[in-house]
Amino acid sequence: MAWHPYDLDREAQDLVLKYRDNDVLNESHKMRATAAFGLERFWGEHLRLLGKSKTQQQGEYWRETWEALVKIMKKADISVPNDKINVNDPKNTQAIRDMTQKLWDETKFPRYDRTASLAVLTQLCDSLVWWTQRYKRKDKPKGQQNGNAQSTRSVPFNPL
């Protein structure tokens, strides 16, 4: 068996660079935390965010991260369920149920595939966080400040 690169880091870097100017990169940290709760919770988060006008960009970032996972796992011959759900369709409740059922169904998405997918998702999110820390914009134009406190310390902190 030969080593095969799955381009996790490249996918993460591409996503961070794509969304860098949209002020959504803090979502990378939330993604990493959510990955610990399982594939179905991670998948569902984009629906919540896309359903609100103020969080459309965050929702797109989550959805594209899921699609990157699906693409990566396909390289490993693992088919991750990825039904497209229209958030604005009032009849989407059954579609959401069907999708989450696919994520839990042992015959359609075996335990090994779920475990491997969750491990890869966790690593993908770790890479997103890493690239976010390198590429996050510090020079937001006036009017785009999101209220995050920035350190004004000019001397490095030394706890000793």
C-alpha positions as a Markdown table, in Angstrom:
| # | Residue | x | y | z |
|---|---|---|---|---|
| 1 | Met | 0.0 | 0.0 | 0.0 |
| 2 | Ala | 1.5 | 3.3 | -1.1 |
| 3 | Trp | 1.0 | 6.7 | 0.6 |
| 4 | His | -1.5 | 8.8 | -1.2 |
| 5 | Pro | -1.8 | 12.6 | -0.5 |
| 6 | Tyr | -5.4 | 13.7 | -0.1 |
| 7 | Asp | -4.6 | 17.4 | -0.2 |
| 8 | Leu | -6.3 | 18.3 | 3.1 |
| 9 | Asp | -4.0 | 21.2 | 3.6 |
| 10 | Arg | -4.4 | 22.5 | 0.1 |
| 11 | Glu | -8.2 | 22.3 | 0.3 |
| 12 | Ala | -8.1 | 24.1 | 3.6 |
| 13 | Gln | -5.8 | 26.8 | 2.3 |
| 14 | Asp | -8.0 | 27.3 | -0.8 |
| 15 | Leu | -11.1 | 27.7 | 1.4 |
| 16 | Val | -9.5 | 30.2 | 3.7 |
| 17 | Leu | -8.1 | 32.3 | 0.9 |
| 18 | Lys | -11.5 | 32.2 | -0.9 |
| 19 | Tyr | -13.4 | 33.4 | 2.2 |
| 20 | Arg | -10.6 | 35.6 | 3.6 |
| 21 | Asp | -12.2 | 38.9 | 2.6 |
| 22 | Asn | -15.8 | 37.9 | 3.7 |
| 23 | Asp | -15.1 | 38.3 | 7.4 |
| 24 | Val | -16.1 | 34.7 | 8.2 |
| 25 | Leu | -12.8 | 33.0 | 9.1 |
| 26 | Asn | -13.7 | 32.8 | 12.8 |
| 27 | Glu | -16.1 | 30.1 | 11.6 |
| 28 | Ser | -13.0 | 27.8 | 11.2 |
| 29 | His | -12.7 | 27.6 | 15.0 |
| 30 | Lys | -16.4 | 26.8 | 15.3 |
| 31 | Met | -16.1 | 24.1 | 12.7 |
| 32 | Arg | -13.3 | 22.5 | 14.6 |
| 33 | Ala | -15.3 | 22.4 | 17.8 |
| 34 | Thr | -18.4 | 21.2 | 16.0 |
| 35 | Ala | -16.6 | 18.3 | 14.3 |
| 36 | Ala | -16.2 | 16.7 | 17.7 |
| 37 | Phe | -20.0 | 16.3 | 17.9 |
| 38 | Gly | -20.3 | 14.3 | 14.7 |
| 39 | Leu | -20.8 | 14.4 | 10.9 |
| 40 | Glu | -24.6 | 15.1 | 11.1 |
| 41 | Arg | -24.2 | 18.1 | 13.3 |
| 42 | Phe | -21.4 | 19.5 | 11.2 |
| 43 | Trp | -23.4 | 19.0 | 8.0 |
| 44 | Gly | -26.6 | 20.6 | 9.5 |
| 45 | Glu | -24.9 | 23.8 | 10.6 |
| 46 | His | -24.8 | 25.3 | 7.1 |
| 47 | Leu | -28.6 | 25.0 | 7.0 |
| 48 | Arg | -29.0 | 27.1 | 10.2 |
| 49 | Leu | -26.6 | 29.8 | 8.9 |
| 50 | Leu | -28.0 | 29.9 | 5.4 |
| 51 | Gly | -31.5 | 30.4 | 6.8 |
| 52 | Lys | -30.5 | 33.8 | 8.2 |
| 53 | Ser | -29.8 | 36.8 | 6.1 |
| 54 | Lys | -26.9 | 38.0 | 8.3 |
| 55 | Thr | -25.0 | 34.7 | 8.2 |
| 56 | Gln | -25.2 | 33.7 | 4.5 |
| 57 | Gln | -21.5 | 33.9 | 3.9 |
| 58 | Gln | -20.8 | 31.8 | 7.0 |
| 59 | Gly | -23.3 | 29.2 | 5.7 |
| 60 | Glu | -21.5 | 29.1 | 2.3 |
| 61 | Tyr | -18.2 | 28.6 | 4.1 |
| 62 | Trp | -19.6 | 25.7 | 6.1 |
| 63 | Arg | -21.3 | 24.1 | 3.0 |
| 64 | Glu | -18.1 | 24.4 | 0.9 |
| 65 | Thr | -16.1 | 22.8 | 3.7 |
| 66 | Trp | -18.5 | 19.9 | 3.7 |
| 67 | Glu | -18.2 | 19.6 | -0.1 |
| 68 | Ala | -14.4 | 19.6 | 0.3 |
| 69 | Leu | -14.7 | 16.7 | 2.7 |
| 70 | Val | -16.9 | 14.8 | 0.2 |
| 71 | Lys | -14.4 | 15.4 | -2.5 |
| 72 | Ile | -11.5 | 14.3 | -0.3 |
| 73 | Met | -13.2 | 11.1 | 0.8 |
| 74 | Lys | -14.1 | 10.3 | -2.8 |
| 75 | Lys | -10.4 | 10.0 | -3.5 |
| 76 | Ala | -10.3 | 7.3 | -0.8 |
| 77 | Asp | -13.3 | 5.5 | -2.4 |
| 78 | Ile | -15.6 | 6.5 | 0.4 |
| 79 | Ser | -18.9 | 8.0 | -0.6 |
| 80 | Val | -20.1 | 10.6 | 2.0 |
| 81 | Pro | -23.8 | 11.5 | 1.7 |
| 82 | Asn | -24.3 | 15.0 | 0.3 |
| 83 | Asp | -27.9 | 15.8 | -0.5 |
| 84 | Lys | -28.5 | 19.3 | -1.6 |
| 85 | Ile | -31.2 | 20.9 | 0.6 |
| 86 | Asn | -33.0 | 24.1 | -0.3 |
| 87 | Val | -33.1 | 26.1 | 3.0 |
| 88 | Asn | -36.0 | 28.2 | 1.8 |
| 89 | Asp | -38.2 | 25.3 | 0.8 |
| 90 | Pro | -40.9 | 24.9 | 3.5 |
| 91 | Lys | -41.0 | 21.2 | 2.6 |
| 92 | Asn | -37.4 | 20.5 | 3.3 |
| 93 | Thr | -37.9 | 18.9 | 6.7 |
| 94 | Gln | -38.3 | 15.5 | 5.2 |
| 95 | Ala | -35.2 | 16.1 | 3.0 |
| 96 | Ile | -33.2 | 17.0 | 6.1 |
| 97 | Arg | -34.4 | 13.8 | 7.9 |
| 98 | Asp | -33.5 | 11.7 | 4.8 |
| 99 | Met | -30.0 | 13.2 | 4.7 |
| 100 | Thr | -29.3 | 12.7 | 8.4 |
| 101 | Gln | -30.6 | 9.2 | 8.2 |
| 102 | Lys | -28.1 | 8.5 | 5.4 |
| 103 | Leu | -25.3 | 9.7 | 7.7 |
| 104 | Trp | -26.5 | 7.3 | 10.4 |
| 105 | Asp | -27.5 | 4.3 | 8.2 |
| 106 | Glu | -25.0 | 1.4 | 8.7 |
| 107 | Thr | -25.8 | -0.1 | 5.3 |
| 108 | Lys | -25.5 | 3.1 | 3.3 |
| 109 | Phe | -22.7 | 4.7 | 5.2 |
| 110 | Pro | -20.8 | 1.9 | 7.2 |
| 111 | Arg | -19.2 | 2.6 | 10.5 |
| 112 | Tyr | -15.7 | 2.4 | 9.2 |
| 113 | Asp | -16.5 | 5.0 | 6.5 |
| 114 | Arg | -18.1 | 7.3 | 9.1 |
| 115 | Thr | -15.1 | 7.0 | 11.4 |
| 116 | Ala | -12.7 | 7.7 | 8.7 |
| 117 | Ser | -14.7 | 10.6 | 7.4 |
| 118 | Leu | -15.0 | 12.1 | 10.9 |
| 119 | Ala | -11.2 | 11.8 | 11.4 |
| 120 | Val | -10.5 | 13.5 | 8.0 |
| 121 | Leu | -13.1 | 16.2 | 8.8 |
| 122 | Thr | -11.3 | 16.9 | 12.1 |
| 123 | Gln | -7.9 | 17.2 | 10.3 |
| 124 | Leu | -9.5 | 19.4 | 7.6 |
| 125 | Cys | -10.8 | 21.7 | 10.3 |
| 126 | Asp | -7.4 | 21.7 | 12.1 |
| 127 | Ser | -5.9 | 22.8 | 8.8 |
| 128 | Leu | -8.6 | 25.5 | 8.4 |
| 129 | Val | -7.7 | 26.9 | 11.8 |
| 130 | Trp | -4.0 | 26.8 | 11.0 |
| 131 | Trp | -4.5 | 28.7 | 7.7 |
| 132 | Thr | -7.0 | 31.1 | 9.3 |
| 133 | Gln | -4.4 | 32.1 | 11.9 |
| 134 | Arg | -1.9 | 32.9 | 9.1 |
| 135 | Tyr | -4.2 | 34.6 | 6.6 |
| 136 | Lys | -6.8 | 36.4 | 8.7 |
| 137 | Arg | -7.0 | 40.0 | 7.8 |
| 138 | Lys | -5.8 | 42.5 | 10.4 |
| 139 | Asp | -6.5 | 45.6 | 8.3 |
| 140 | Lys | -10.3 | 45.7 | 8.1 |
| 141 | Pro | -11.5 | 48.9 | 6.5 |
| 142 | Lys | -13.5 | 51.3 | 8.8 |
| 143 | Gly | -17.1 | 50.1 | 9.2 |
| 144 | Gln | -16.1 | 46.5 | 9.0 |
| 145 | Gln | -14.8 | 46.2 | 12.5 |
| 146 | Asn | -16.7 | 43.3 | 14.2 |
| 147 | Gly | -15.9 | 44.3 | 17.8 |
| 148 | Asn | -13.2 | 41.8 | 18.5 |
| 149 | Ala | -10.8 | 43.2 | 21.0 |
| 150 | Gln | -7.3 | 43.6 | 19.6 |
| 151 | Ser | -4.3 | 43.6 | 21.8 |
| 152 | Thr | -2.4 | 47.0 | 21.8 |
| 153 | Arg | 0.5 | 45.5 | 23.8 |
| 154 | Ser | 3.8 | 46.6 | 22.2 |
| 155 | Val | 6.0 | 44.5 | 24.5 |
| 156 | Pro | 5.9 | 40.7 | 24.3 |
| 157 | Phe | 4.2 | 39.1 | 27.3 |
| 158 | Asn | 6.6 | 37.4 | 29.7 |
| 159 | Pro | 4.8 | 35.5 | 32.5 |
| 160 | Leu | 8.1 | 35.0 | 34.4 |
